[in-house]
Amino acid sequence: TMTYRVYLDGQELFQLGVNPADIEVTCGPRCNGATCTGAAGGSLYFGAYGGPNVTMSAGGVYLEGCLDEWRFWNGVRSQLNIQDFRKVRMGAAREPFGGDPSVGTISSDNYRTFAVMLVSYSMDYMCPVGVALPCDIVSLLPVYPKGQSSGSRYTMTAEGTVVTAPPDSQGVMMWQTALDERIGVDALGRVTFDPSKGPGNYQVTMTLANADGTAKVPLDFIVRVLDTASYSESSHAYPLCSGDYEPCRYAGNAFVPTLQMLGSIVPNGFCSGNMSRVTANTPVGDLTFLAFPCSINTWSGSEMKLEARGHDQAAGAVTQVGFVVGPKPAGMDMRLVRSDEFGRMDMVWTPCDADLGSHVVCLSANDAQDGIMSAASEQTCVKLQVLPDPAPHFDLSAGMTRVEALHAIIGRESTFELYAADENCLDHIEICINELPAGAVLETRPAHKAECTHAHSTLRWTPAFNFGGWNGSMCFAVTDTAKSCGQHAHTVQHCVHVYVERCVYAIQRDQQLQEVAAFYGASWMQLWSLNQALHHPDIMMYTSQVISIGHKYRSGPHDTAGSVAKRMGMPLQQLALLNYDLQHTLALEQDVLLQPHQELCLIPNSCTGLAGTHFSQIKFADEGSLAEFASDAIPLAAAAPVVAPRPAS
């Protein structure tokens, strides 16, 4: 006779006053209502209770619940032993017996061990093609021993109402899971298994835990293995129902649809990329190389867009292609563009600061060919890494944006470059300036780099004839666009100091001294006298040749613009034309006190200027000597005259 104990999820079942062999979950082998011996044969009932001498046909009681896995040992296993191994992949190395029972061979020495596995059943069941879920279960063959056929002593036949149920999420206990024991789960979370049992649903059980092994959480999911022999290179798809397994649940649908994810991406190192605006240099392209676990960076406040394209390779068929999308971030919009054999769906999303971090979106393509649904395409997942929107910046590295001060010359064009960038490849930036001096132009140039977000501008300025002495800073700003989610635009400033030299002028094409002199109310003779290198006043000068247009003068104490002009015989208007920093005050017909040592440009007029100097009123002790002085504007006082003594009489 056979005696046994029954455990449900590791808990031994019993009822007060009832033999453990007669509990409601199962009853032992019986022959016409009597206990059978192993030699006489008999059946073991799962999920039924009929009492010690009652057959199933005589009114047994069925289990109201779900069955998942049944496993039988020839020996006793403790409750703790069963619970420890309930969610662990079992294999030959974990079983204390001689030989590997999974290959159908049991050693004669197995009786020496305390427990030998006899048979194991998995209740995983795939309904026939065309049968709605749930469906009736007719019969099952064991997972172990392998190689059993219908009609063998191990065949499990259903009696009563036995139907399929949704897969559980609590973990399983089975002899051989779908995970390949040699590979299993790698460090990136990719699951590898060997579907050696043919097409159908494979249940995969894993455990997620912290790095130190704490906080273990079971993860249980189903993998559907298709009946397809191999990949069709000519059709670039997997043909359905091309293997040796019957029946095929997809008969009439030729191919598994293909799925492709596309977008505009700028590569950012290994296994990473940045979402980008669609441009000639960053067109929409295949993102297969950046599928999960690689990551794609996007930015808070900027709209990003990905395209999912599904295609059914069947020619001449009436086909519709759609998509199945897993959990997605709040606010992500799925826009179906077309649903024929070239299905397309746009994934549009503008993340906000609350969305900073990682988001994984998974989807697959499905098609219906002549009304017959196909299997889903291979699932594709993308990992979106939402980053804070950065501020743009000027590129101040060597050879890029000008940093040092600029010395300009009247009549000669001066230029310098401005380069800016933004790490947000979905952004747009612009270089601008609020105010430029007369004649200056800020030109927008093509971006100096094709990838991501860059801007390039050139400042061009040819100072006019009356800009000598202009001294100031040109402050430029690079600004990005205002974002959604209430984010304001970022602005970053960069200033370049510019100084226009006084008293020098760059000749324009075919200009002569007389024409230049007219700008400043002077004569050609005055300018010729200022340029000793010009050996003839009518000499042909070359373009951009620099000439002097006046004397440089540094003011002394108590000098005013009016007093200097009067002394040099210059009208105030002419003084203003030569000195930009005096133009505003002198235009108001107001005299201005000059700062000590303030630099000016002057064109003296010997006919109208003062004849005397500071030294004209000084009496020297030695009139034949050259007077000493501290500067041109600050003379030293003469010493008291020395009277020679008279000779004695």
C-alpha positions in Angstrom: 0.0 0.0 0.0 1.0 3.7 -0.4 1.0 6.3 2.3 1.8 9.9 1.7 1.7 13.5 2.9 0.4 16.4 0.9 1.8 20.0 1.1 0.1 23.1 -0.4 2.6 25.9 -0.9 4.9 24.2 1.6 2.1 23.9 4.3 1.1 20.3 5.2 -2.6 19.7 4.8 -4.6 17.9 7.5 -8.1 17.7 9.0 -8.9 16.8 12.5 -10.1 13.2 12.7 -9.3 12.5 9.0 -6.6 10.3 7.7 -4.0 12.5 5.9 -4.5 10.2 2.9 -8.2 11.3 2.7 -7.8 15.1 2.7 -9.7 17.2 0.2 -6.9 18.1 -2.1 -6.1 14.5 -3.2 -6.8 10.9 -2.6 -4.6 7.9 -3.0 -4.7 5.2 -5.7 -7.8 3.1 -5.6 -9.0 0.0 -7.4 -12.8 -0.1 -7.5 -13.1 1.7 -4.2 -10.5 -0.3 -2.4 -6.9 0.6 -1.6 -4.6 -0.7 -4.4 -1.1 -2.1 -4.4 1.5 -0.9 -6.7 1.4 -4.1 -8.7 -2.3 -3.9 -9.2 -2.1 -0.4 -10.6 -4.6 2.4 -10.2 -5.0 6.1 -10.5 -4.0 9.0 -8.2 -6.5 11.8 -8.2 -5.4 15.5 -8.0 -7.9 17.9 -6.5 -10.6 15.6 -5.4 -11.9 14.0 -2.2 -14.1 10.9 -2.2 -13.5 9.5 1.2 -11.7 6.2 2.0 -14.1 3.9 0.1 -15.9 6.2 -2.4 -15.0 6.4 -6.1 -15.1 9.6 -8.1 -18.2 8.4 -9.9 -19.9 7.8 -6.6 -20.0 11.5 -5.7 -16.5 12.7 -4.9 -15.9 16.4 -3.9 -13.8 18.5 -6.2 -11.3 21.2 -5.3 -12.5 24.7 -5.8 -9.2 26.5 -6.7 -6.3 26.5 -9.0 -3.6 23.8 -9.6 -0.2 24.9 -10.7 2.6 22.3 -10.1 2.5 18.8 -8.7 5.7 17.0 -7.7 6.1 13.6 -6.2 9.1 12.1 -4.3 9.6 8.5 -3.1 10.5 9.7 0.3 9.7 12.2 2.9 10.5 15.9 2.5 10.1 18.3 5.4 7.9 21.4 5.2 11.0 23.6 5.6 12.8 21.7 2.8 9.9 22.2 0.4 9.5 25.9 1.3 13.2 26.6 0.9 13.2 25.2 -2.7 9.7 26.4 -3.7 11.0 29.4 -5.7 14.5 28.0 -6.6 15.3 26.5 -10.0 15.6 22.7 -9.4 18.1 20.6 -11.2 20.1 17.4 -10.9 22.7 19.1 -8.7 20.0 19.9 -6.1 18.6 16.4 -5.9 20.4 13.7 -3.7 20.1 10.8 -6.1 22.3 8.9 -8.4 21.9 9.9 -12.0 19.8 12.6 -13.6 16.1 11.8 -13.5 15.4 14.6 -16.0 16.8 12.3 -18.8 14.5 9.4 -17.8 17.2 7.3 -16.1 17.1 6.4 -12.4 20.0 4.5 -10.9 19.4 1.4 -8.9 21.1 3.1 -6.0 18.4 5.7 -5.7 16.7 3.7 -3.0 19.6 4.5 -0.7 18.7 8.3 -0.7 16.0 9.8 1.5 14.0 11.2 -1.4 13.8 10.4 -5.1 11.6 12.3 -7.5 9.2 10.1 -9.2 7.1 12.4 -11.4 6.5 16.1 -11.8 3.6 17.8 -13.6 3.2 21.4 -14.8 -0.3 22.6 -15.2 0.8 25.1 -17.9 -1.6 24.5 -20.8 -2.1 26.2 -24.2 -5.6 26.2 -25.6 -6.1 24.9 -29.1 -6.4 27.4 -32.0 -9.7 29.0 -32.3 -10.8 28.1 -28.8 -11.6 31.0 -26.5 -10.1 31.3 -23.0 -10.7 29.7 -20.6 -10.8 26.3 -22.2 -11.3 22.8 -21.0 -8.2 20.7 -20.2 -8.3 17.2 -21.6 -5.0 15.7 -20.6 -1.5 16.5 -19.6 1.9 14.7 -19.8 4.5 15.1 -17.1 7.5 17.4 -17.2 9.4 14.4 -15.8 10.0 11.7 -16.8 10.6 13.0 -20.3 9.7 11.3 -23.5 6.2 10.1 -22.3 3.5 9.7 -24.8 -0.3 9.8 -24.6 -1.6 6.6 -23.1 1.3 6.0 -20.9 0.8 5.3 -17.1 1.9 8.9 -16.5 -0.8 10.6 -18.6 -3.0 12.9 -16.5 -6.6 12.7 -17.7 -9.1 15.4 -16.6 -12.4 14.3 -14.9 -15.1 16.8 -14.1 -14.7 20.5 -14.9 -11.0 21.4 -15.3 -10.4 24.6 -17.2 -7.4 26.9 -17.7 -6.8 29.9 -15.5 -4.6 33.0 -15.8 -0.9 32.5 -15.0 -0.1 33.0 -11.4 2.3 35.7 -10.0 3.3 34.0 -6.8 6.2 31.8 -8.1 6.3 28.2 -9.1 7.9 24.9 -7.9 8.8 22.8 -10.9 11.5 20.4 -11.8 12.7 22.3 -14.8 11.8 26.0 -15.5 12.2 27.7 -18.8 15.5 29.3 -17.6 18.6 27.8 -19.0 20.7 26.7 -16.0 23.9 27.5 -17.8 23.0 31.1 -18.7 19.8 32.2 -16.9 19.8 35.9 -16.1 22.8 38.1 -16.8 23.9 41.3 -15.1 21.8 43.4 -17.4 18.6 41.5 -16.6 18.4 39.7 -19.9 16.8 36.2 -19.6 18.0 33.4 -21.7 16.3 30.0 -21.9 16.2 27.0 -24.2 12.6 26.3 -25.5 13.5 22.6 -26.1 9.9 21.4 -25.5 8.7 23.1 -28.7 6.3 26.0 -29.2 3.9 27.1 -26.5 3.9 29.1 -23.2 6.9 28.9 -21.0 6.7 30.1 -17.4 9.8 31.9 -16.1 10.3 32.5 -12.4 13.0 34.8 -11.1 13.8 36.6 -7.9 14.6 40.3 -7.7 16.7 41.4 -4.7 19.1 44.1 -3.5 22.8 43.6 -4.2 23.2 42.1 -0.7 20.5 39.6 -1.3 17.9 41.3 0.9 14.3 42.3 0.0 13.7 39.4 -2.3 10.7 39.7 -4.6 9.5 36.9 -6.9 8.9 37.7 -10.5 6.8 35.3 -12.6 6.0 35.8 -16.3 5.1 33.8 -19.4 7.2 33.6 -22.6 5.4 32.5 -25.8 7.6 30.4 -28.1 6.4 30.5 -31.7 6.2 27.6 -34.2 8.7 29.0 -36.7 11.6 27.2 -38.2 14.0 30.0 -38.9 14.4 33.6 -39.9 13.5 34.3 -43.5 16.4 36.4 -45.0 14.3 37.1 -48.1 11.3 38.4 -46.3 13.3 39.8 -43.3 10.7 38.2 -40.9 9.9 35.0 -39.0 7.4 32.8 -40.9 4.6 31.4 -38.9 3.5 27.7 -38.8 6.7 26.7 -40.6 7.9 24.1 -38.1 6.9 20.5 -37.4 4.4 21.2 -34.6 0.6 20.8 -35.1 -1.8 22.3 -34.8 -0.6 25.9 -35.5 -2.7 28.5 -33.9 -1.8 31.1 -36.5 -2.7 29.1 -39.6 -3.5 31.5 -42.4 -1.2 34.3 -41.2 2.2 34.0 -43.0 4.6 36.1 -41.0 5.3 37.6 -37.6 5.2 41.4 -38.1 8.5 43.3 -37.7 8.9 46.3 -35.4 11.3 49.1 -35.7 11.9 52.1 -33.4 13.1 55.3 -35.0 14.1 58.8 -33.9 16.6 61.6 -34.3 19.5 60.7 -32.1 23.0 62.1 -31.4 25.3 59.3 -30.1 26.7 60.0 -26.7 29.3 57.4 -26.0 28.7 53.6 -25.7 25.1 52.5 -25.3 23.8 56.0 -24.9 22.4 58.8 -27.1 20.7 62.2 -26.9 17.3 63.0 -28.4 17.7 65.7 -31.1 15.8 67.9 -33.3 15.3 66.5 -36.8 17.8 68.3 -39.1 19.7 67.4 -42.3 22.6 66.3 -40.1 20.4 64.4 -37.6 17.7 62.7 -39.6 15.3 60.1 -38.2 17.1 56.8 -38.0 17.0 53.3 -36.6 17.3 53.1 -32.8 17.9 49.3 -32.6 21.4 49.9 -31.3 20.0 51.9 -28.4 17.3 49.5 -27.3 17.1 48.7 -23.6 19.3 48.4 -21.5 20.9 51.3 -23.4 19.5 54.7 -22.6 18.3 57.8 -24.5 18.7 61.2 -22.9 15.9 63.7 -23.1 15.3 67.0 -21.2 12.6 68.4 -19.0 10.4 70.9 -20.8 11.4 69.8 -24.3 9.1 67.8 -26.6 10.6 64.5 -27.7 9.3 62.2 -30.4 9.9 58.5 -31.3 8.4 56.5 -34.2 7.2 52.9 -34.0 6.9 51.2 -37.4 5.4 47.8 -37.9 5.4 45.9 -41.1 3.7 42.7 -42.3 5.8 41.0 -45.0 2.8 39.1 -46.5 2.3 40.2 -50.1 -1.2 40.6 -51.6 -3.0 40.1 -48.3 -5.4 42.5 -46.5 -3.3 43.3 -43.5 -3.7 45.7 -40.6 -0.8 46.4 -38.3 -1.3 47.8 -34.8 0.8 48.2 -31.6 0.6 47.0 -28.0 2.2 49.4 -25.5 3.2 48.5 -22.0 3.2 51.0 -19.0 4.2 54.5 -20.1 4.9 57.8 -18.4 2.0 60.0 -17.6 1.4 62.5 -20.4 3.0 60.4 -23.2 0.8 60.7 -26.3 0.5 57.7 -28.6 -0.6 58.9 -32.1 -1.6 56.2 -34.6 -0.6 57.6 -38.0 -1.4 54.6 -40.2 -2.6 51.0 -39.6 -2.2 49.2 -43.0 0.6 46.8 -43.7 3.0 49.7 -42.9 1.7 50.6 -39.5 3.1 53.7 -37.8 2.6 55.2 -34.3 4.2 58.3 -33.0 5.2 58.5 -29.3 5.2 62.2 -28.3 6.1 63.4 -24.8 7.1 66.6 -23.0 8.5 65.6 -19.6 8.5 68.0 -16.7 10.7 68.3 -13.7 8.5 65.8 -11.9 9.5 63.3 -14.5 13.3 63.5 -13.9 14.9 60.1 -13.9 14.5 56.8 -15.9 11.4 55.6 -17.7 11.2 52.4 -19.7 8.6 52.0 -22.4 8.0 48.6 -24.1 5.9 47.9 -27.1 5.3 45.3 -29.8 3.6 45.1 -33.2 0.6 42.9 -34.0 -1.1 42.3 -37.3 -4.2 40.7 -38.7 -3.9 39.1 -42.1 -7.2 38.4 -43.8 -8.8 38.6 -40.4 -6.4 36.1 -38.7 -4.4 37.5 -35.9 -0.6 36.8 -35.8 1.8 36.5 -32.9 3.2 39.7 -31.6 6.6 40.9 -32.9 9.6 40.8 -30.8 9.2 43.3 -28.0 11.3 46.4 -28.1 12.0 48.6 -25.0 13.5 52.0 -24.8 14.9 53.6 -21.7 14.3 57.3 -21.5 16.6 59.3 -19.1 15.0 62.7 -18.3 17.6 65.3 -17.4 17.1 68.9 -16.1 17.1 71.5 -18.9 20.6 73.1 -18.9 21.4 76.7 -19.6 23.3 77.5 -22.8 26.9 78.8 -22.7 29.5 80.6 -24.8 32.4 78.4 -25.9 35.4 80.2 -24.4 38.0 77.6 -25.4 41.0 78.6 -27.4 40.2 79.7 -30.9 36.5 80.1 -30.3 34.6 83.0 -28.7 36.8 86.2 -28.4 37.7 86.9 -24.8 40.5 89.6 -25.0 39.9 93.3 -25.7 39.7 94.6 -29.3 41.6 97.6 -30.5 39.9 99.0 -33.6 41.0 101.6 -36.2 38.7 104.1 -38.0 38.0 102.9 -41.5 39.3 99.3 -41.0 36.8 96.5 -40.5 37.2 94.6 -37.2 35.6 91.2 -36.7 35.4 88.6 -34.0 33.5 85.3 -33.6 31.0 84.2 -31.0 30.3 80.5 -30.5 27.6 79.1 -28.2 26.3 75.6 -27.3 23.5 73.9 -25.3 23.7 70.3 -24.0 20.0 70.0 -24.7 19.9 68.7 -28.2 16.1 69.4 -28.5 16.6 73.1 -27.7 17.1 76.1 -30.0 19.5 78.9 -29.1 20.2 82.4 -30.5 23.0 84.9 -30.0 21.9 88.5 -29.8 22.8 91.9 -28.5 20.5 94.8 -27.4 22.5 97.7 -28.7 25.4 98.0 -31.2 27.4 101.1 -32.1 26.5 102.7 -35.5 27.7 100.6 -38.4 28.2 97.4 -36.4 26.5 94.3 -37.6 25.9 90.9 -35.8 25.7 88.2 -38.5 24.2 84.8 -37.8 26.3 82.1 -39.3 25.8 78.3 -39.8 26.4 76.3 -36.7 30.0 75.2 -36.4 29.0 71.7 -35.3 26.3 69.6 -36.9 25.4 67.5 -33.9 23.3 68.7 -30.9 22.6 72.4 -30.4 25.1 75.1 -31.4 25.1 78.7 -32.6 27.7 80.8 -34.4 27.6 84.6 -35.0 30.2 87.1 -36.3 30.5 90.7 -35.2 31.6 93.1 -38.0 32.3 96.8 -37.4 34.1 99.4 -39.4 34.2 102.5 -37.1 33.2 105.7 -38.9 35.5 108.8 -39.1 34.1 110.4 -36.0 34.4 107.3 -33.7 38.0 107.9 -32.6 38.2 107.4 -28.8 35.1 105.2 -28.6 35.6 103.0 -25.5 33.0 100.5 -24.3 31.9 96.9 -23.9 29.7 95.0 -26.4 27.7 92.5 -24.3 26.1 89.6 -26.1 23.5 87.1 -24.8 22.8 83.5 -25.8 19.2 82.5 -25.0 17.4 79.2 -25.3 13.7 78.8 -25.9 11.0 79.0 -23.2 9.8 75.5 -22.2 6.6 73.9 -21.4 5.8 73.1 -17.7 6.2 76.8 -16.9 9.9 76.9 -17.4 11.5 80.2 -18.4 14.2 80.6 -21.0 17.8 80.7 -19.9 20.0 83.7 -20.8 23.8 83.8 -20.4 25.9 87.0 -21.2 29.4 87.5 -22.5 31.1 90.9 -23.0 34.0 92.0 -25.1 35.8 95.3 -24.5 36.4 97.4 -27.6 38.5 100.6 -28.0 38.8 102.7 -31.1 42.2 104.3 -31.4 42.4 108.1 -31.7 44.2 110.1 -34.4 44.7 107.3 -36.9 42.6 106.5 -40.0 42.6 103.6 -42.5 42.5 104.8 -46.1 39.6 103.6 -48.2 39.9 102.7 -51.8 41.1 105.6 -54.0 41.0 108.1 -51.1 43.4 111.1 -51.0 44.5 113.4 -48.2 42.2 116.2 -49.3 39.1 113.9 -49.0 40.1 112.7 -45.6 40.9 116.2 -44.4 37.4 117.4 -45.3 35.9 114.9 -42.8 37.6 116.8 -40.0 37.4 120.4 -41.3 41.2 120.4 -41.9 43.4 121.0 -44.9 45.4 118.5 -46.9 48.5 120.4 -45.8 47.7 119.8 -42.1 47.4 116.1 -42.7 50.5 115.9 -44.9 52.5 117.6 -42.2 51.4 114.9 -39.7 52.6 112.0 -41.9 56.4 112.3 -42.6 56.4 109.0 -44.4 54.3 110.5 -47.2 56.9 112.1 -49.4 54.4 113.8 -51.7 50.9 115.1 -50.8 49.5 113.6 -54.0 51.0 110.2 -53.7 48.6 107.2 -54.3 47.9 105.5 -51.0 46.9 101.8 -50.8 43.6 100.6 -49.3 43.7 100.2 -45.5 47.0 102.2 -45.2 47.0 103.8 -41.8 47.8 107.6 -41.5 47.8 110.1 -38.7 45.0 112.6 -38.6 46.1 114.6 -35.6 48.3 115.0 -32.6 47.7 113.1 -29.4 47.4 115.4 -26.4 47.2 114.7 -22.6 45.3 117.3 -20.6 46.8 119.2 -17.7 45.2 120.5 -14.5 42.2 122.8 -15.0 42.2 122.1 -18.8 38.7 122.3 -20.4 37.7 121.3 -23.8 37.1 124.9 -24.7 40.4 126.2 -23.5 42.3 123.4 -25.3 40.4 124.1 -28.6 41.0 127.9 -28.3 44.7 127.4 -27.7 45.0 125.0 -30.7 42.9 127.3 -32.9 40.3 124.6 -33.4 36.5 125.0 -33.4 34.7 122.9 -30.8 32.9 121.0 -33.6 36.2 119.9 -35.0 37.4 118.8 -31.6 34.2 116.7 -31.2 34.7 115.0 -34.6 38.2 113.8 -33.5 37.1 112.7 -30.0 33.9 110.6 -29.7 33.8 110.9 -25.9 33.3 114.7 -26.1 30.6 114.6 -28.7 27.6 114.5 -26.5 28.6 117.3 -24.2 29.9 119.6 -26.9 26.7 119.0 -28.9 24.9 120.7 -26.0 27.3 123.7 -26.4 28.6 123.1 -22.9 32.3 123.2 -22.0 33.6 120.3 -20.0 36.4 120.0 -17.5 38.9 117.4 -18.7 40.3 114.8 -16.4 44.1 115.0 -15.7 46.1 113.3 -18.4 42.9 112.7 -20.5 43.9 111.7 -24.0 42.6 113.9 -26.9 43.2 114.1 -30.6 44.0 117.6 -32.0 44.7 119.2 -35.3 46.5 122.5 -34.4 46.0 125.6 -36.7 49.0 127.9 -36.6 47.0 130.7 -38.1 44.2 130.8 -35.5 45.9 129.3 -32.4 47.5 131.1 -29.6 51.0 132.4 -30.3 52.3 132.0 -26.8 52.8 129.0 -24.5 53.0 128.6 -20.8 56.6 129.5 -21.0 56.0 132.8 -22.7 55.5 134.6 -19.4 58.4 133.0 -17.5 61.7 134.9 -17.0 64.8 132.7 -16.9 68.0 133.5 -15.0 70.0 132.4 -18.0 68.0 133.5 -21.0 70.4 131.6 -23.3 69.7 128.3 -21.6 66.8 125.9 -22.3 64.2 126.0 -19.5 63.4 123.0 -17.4 59.9 121.8 -17.1 57.9 118.9 -15.6 55.7 118.4 -18.6 54.3 120.1 -21.7 51.4 121.5 -19.7 52.9 122.0 -16.2 56.1 124.3 -16.3 58.4 124.8 -13.4 58.6 128.2 -11.8 61.8 130.2 -12.7 64.4 130.6 -9.9 65.0 134.1 -8.3 67.5 136.2 -10.3 71.0 136.1 -8.9 72.7 139.6 -8.6 76.5 139.6 -8.9 78.4 141.6 -6.1 80.1 144.9 -7.0 83.8 145.1 -6.7 85.1 147.1 -3.6 86.2 150.7 -4.2 
